[in-house]
Amino acid sequence: KKPEDWDERPKIPDPDAVKPDDWDEDAPPEIEDEDAVKPEGWLDDEPEEIDDPEATKPEDWDDEEDGEWEAPKIDNPKCEAAPGCGEWTRPMKKNPAYKGKWHAPLIDNPNYKGIWKPQEIPNPDYFELDKPDFEPIASIGIEIWTMQDGILFDNILIASDEKLAESYREKSWKPKYEVEKEKQKAEEAAAGISDGLSGFQKKVFDGLYKIADIPFLGPYKIKIIDIIEKGEKQPNLTIGVLVSVVVVIATLI
């Protein structure tokens, strides 16, 4: 338990501080500007607002039910050319004598001991298994909610040995990846896609992804990206994808 004399205050009011004799806590924050002078041309007898002369009492107005009808107020046009209307009063200014409520300045607390917290002791309920009794992992489930297809998973490895994982990557995953990569290049070449056209298409799709990030297209971003991704999987549809995206944007505009 925290001791009764434990002081957690890092700063305390200076007990030796004394309020200065000239400190006036009752002085207002603002006072009238005695140097102010009423501007020439001030219209004392003119109100700032007058009844709208063009307003008329509605025909269905019932004085007994609706009360006495009063015309709505409008700004007095005579006041527009004058420096002001109505009763003139001196403007307010900051009171140089205002200091507010006096408080003793803060000093370091000589009795400060820091923020108290209970001491830590060994946990009597702590335990650690030398050989955890786990069931063998027979399968892995991956749940994905997506709007696109063509997502595949394979070569999943769970291990605690980083070297084993690296060895598996080099011996099992990488060779298969290289074969799949070469196969993809061969399919693209067989489809008659030249290097120059592929480079052009890459620029096109990069531009389309930037267009999908335009803020006002936010609600339709997923649909636009879906069209772009389908075009990437079938590069011979690049022109069609371009037309589709342009139609979507034109429709929105």
C-alpha positions in Angstrom: 0.0 0.0 0.0 1.1 3.5 -0.7 2.5 5.2 2.5 0.4 8.0 3.8 3.3 10.5 3.6 4.2 9.6 0.0 4.2 12.9 -1.9 3.7 12.6 -5.7 3.6 16.4 -6.5 6.7 17.4 -8.5 5.9 21.1 -8.0 4.2 23.0 -5.1 3.3 26.6 -4.4 6.1 28.5 -2.8 5.1 28.8 0.9 7.4 31.8 1.3 5.8 33.8 -1.5 3.8 36.9 -0.6 1.3 38.7 -2.8 2.7 42.2 -3.8 1.0 45.2 -2.2 0.1 46.7 -5.6 -1.6 43.5 -6.8 -5.3 44.3 -7.4 -7.3 41.1 -7.9 -10.5 43.1 -8.4 -9.2 45.2 -11.3 -11.3 44.4 -14.4 -9.6 43.0 -17.5 -11.0 45.9 -19.7 -11.8 49.5 -19.1 -13.2 52.4 -21.1 -10.8 54.2 -23.4 -10.8 57.7 -21.9 -8.9 59.0 -24.9 -11.6 58.0 -27.4 -13.6 60.8 -29.0 -17.0 60.5 -30.7 -16.4 60.7 -34.4 -17.8 63.7 -36.3 -21.1 63.0 -38.0 -22.3 60.4 -35.5 -26.1 60.2 -35.7 -27.2 60.0 -32.1 -30.9 60.1 -32.9 -30.9 57.5 -35.6 -31.4 53.9 -34.6 -29.2 51.2 -36.2 -32.3 49.4 -37.5 -35.7 50.6 -38.7 -39.0 49.0 -39.8 -38.9 47.8 -43.4 -41.0 50.4 -45.2 -41.8 48.0 -48.0 -43.2 45.3 -45.7 -46.9 44.9 -45.5 -49.1 43.0 -43.1 -50.1 39.6 -44.5 -53.8 39.3 -45.5 -54.3 36.2 -43.3 -52.7 37.8 -40.2 -55.1 37.6 -37.3 -54.3 40.0 -34.5 -56.2 38.0 -31.9 -54.4 34.7 -32.7 -51.1 36.0 -34.1 -50.7 39.1 -31.9 -50.0 42.6 -33.0 -48.2 42.6 -36.4 -44.8 44.3 -36.5 -42.8 45.0 -39.6 -39.5 43.2 -39.9 -36.3 45.3 -39.2 -33.7 46.3 -41.8 -30.4 48.2 -41.5 -30.9 51.9 -41.3 -29.7 53.3 -44.7 -28.8 56.6 -43.0 -26.2 54.8 -41.0 -24.3 53.5 -44.0 -22.9 56.9 -44.9 -22.3 58.0 -41.3 -19.6 56.7 -38.9 -22.3 55.3 -36.6 -25.8 55.5 -35.2 -27.5 55.4 -31.8 -26.0 56.2 -28.5 -22.3 56.6 -28.6 -20.2 54.9 -25.9 -16.5 54.8 -25.5 -14.8 51.6 -26.7 -13.2 49.3 -24.3 -9.4 48.6 -24.1 -7.2 46.3 -22.1 -6.7 47.4 -18.5 -3.0 47.9 -17.9 -3.6 47.4 -14.1 -5.3 44.0 -14.6 -3.3 41.1 -13.2 -6.1 38.6 -12.3 -6.1 36.4 -9.2 -2.8 36.1 -7.5 -1.2 32.6 -7.1 2.0 31.8 -5.4 4.7 30.7 -8.0 5.5 27.0 -8.1 8.8 25.6 -6.9 10.3 22.1 -6.9 8.8 19.9 -4.2 11.5 19.0 -1.7 9.4 16.0 -0.6 8.7 14.7 -4.1 9.2 10.9 -4.3 7.9 10.2 -7.8 4.7 8.4 -8.9 4.1 5.5 -6.5 3.5 2.0 -7.8 3.5 -1.3 -6.0 6.7 -3.3 -5.9 6.9 -6.3 -8.1 7.2 -9.8 -6.5 7.6 -13.3 -8.1 4.3 -14.4 -9.5 3.2 -17.5 -7.6 1.0 -18.7 -10.5 3.7 -18.4 -13.2 4.6 -21.6 -15.0 6.5 -22.6 -18.1 6.2 -25.8 -20.1 9.5 -27.5 -21.0 7.8 -29.6 -23.7 4.4 -28.2 -24.8 1.9 -30.9 -25.8 0.7 -29.6 -29.2 -1.2 -31.5 -31.8 0.6 -31.9 -35.1 -0.3 -29.3 -37.7 -2.1 -31.1 -40.5 -3.5 -28.3 -42.5 -3.7 -24.5 -42.8 -6.8 -22.4 -43.5 -6.6 -19.0 -45.1 -9.8 -16.9 -45.3 -9.8 -13.9 -47.7 -12.6 -11.6 -48.6 -11.8 -10.0 -51.9 -13.4 -8.6 -55.1 -10.8 -10.1 -57.4 -9.8 -13.6 -58.5 -6.5 -15.2 -59.4 -5.1 -15.4 -55.9 -3.2 -18.6 -55.2 -1.3 -19.9 -52.2 1.2 -22.7 -51.9 4.6 -23.6 -50.4 3.5 -22.7 -46.8 6.2 -23.5 -44.2 6.0 -23.1 -40.5 9.3 -23.3 -38.7 11.3 -21.8 -35.9 14.7 -22.2 -37.7 15.4 -19.3 -40.0 18.2 -21.2 -41.8 15.7 -24.0 -42.5 13.3 -21.5 -44.0 16.0 -20.0 -46.2 17.1 -23.4 -47.4 13.5 -24.3 -48.3 13.2 -21.0 -50.2 16.3 -21.6 -52.2 15.8 -25.4 -52.9 12.0 -25.6 -53.3 10.3 -22.2 -53.9 12.8 -20.4 -56.0 13.3 -23.0 -58.7 9.5 -23.3 -59.1 9.2 -19.5 -59.2 11.8 -19.2 -61.9 10.1 -21.8 -64.0 6.7 -20.1 -63.7 8.3 -16.8 -64.6 9.8 -18.2 -67.7 6.5 -19.8 -68.6 4.7 -16.5 -68.3 7.3 -14.8 -70.6 6.8 -17.5 -73.2 3.0 -17.1 -73.1 3.3 -13.4 -73.5 5.7 -13.9 -76.5 3.4 -16.4 -78.0 0.5 -13.9 -77.8 2.5 -11.6 -80.0 3.4 -9.0 -77.3 6.6 -7.2 -78.1 8.9 -5.7 -75.6 8.0 -2.2 -76.8 4.3 -2.9 -76.5 4.7 -4.4 -73.0 6.6 -1.3 -71.9 3.8 0.8 -73.3 1.2 -1.2 -71.6 3.0 -1.0 -68.3 3.0 2.8 -68.6 -0.7 2.7 -69.4 -1.6 0.6 -66.4 0.6 2.7 -64.1 -1.3 5.7 -65.3 -4.6 4.0 -64.8 -3.8 3.1 -61.2 -2.9 6.8 -60.6 -6.3 7.8 -62.0 -8.0 5.4 -59.7 -6.5 7.3 -56.8 -8.2 10.6 -57.7 -10.2 11.6 -54.6 -13.6 12.1 -56.3 -13.4 8.6 -57.7 -13.1 7.2 -54.2 -16.5 5.4 -54.1 -15.8 3.7 -57.4 -12.1 2.9 -56.8 -12.6 -0.8 -56.2 -14.6 -1.3 -59.4 -12.0 0.7 -61.5 -9.1 -1.3 -60.0 -11.0 -4.5 -60.8 -11.2 -3.5 -64.5 -7.5 -2.6 -64.5 -6.4 -5.8 -62.9 -8.4 -7.9 -65.4 -6.7 -5.9 -68.2 -3.3 -6.7 -66.8 -4.1 -10.4 -66.8 -5.1 -10.1 -70.5 -2.7 -7.5 -72.0 -4.4 -7.8 -75.4 -7.4 -6.0 -73.8 -5.4 -2.8 -73.0 -7.4 -0.6 -75.4 -10.7 -2.0 -74.1 -9.7 -1.3 -70.5 -8.7 2.3 -71.4 -12.1 2.9 -73.0 -13.9 1.3 -70.0 -12.1 3.5 -67.5 -12.7 6.7 -69.6 -16.4 5.8 -69.9 -16.6 5.4 -66.1 -14.9 8.8 -65.5 -17.0 10.5 -68.1 -20.2 9.1 -66.7 -19.2 10.4 -63.2 -18.4 13.9 -64.5 
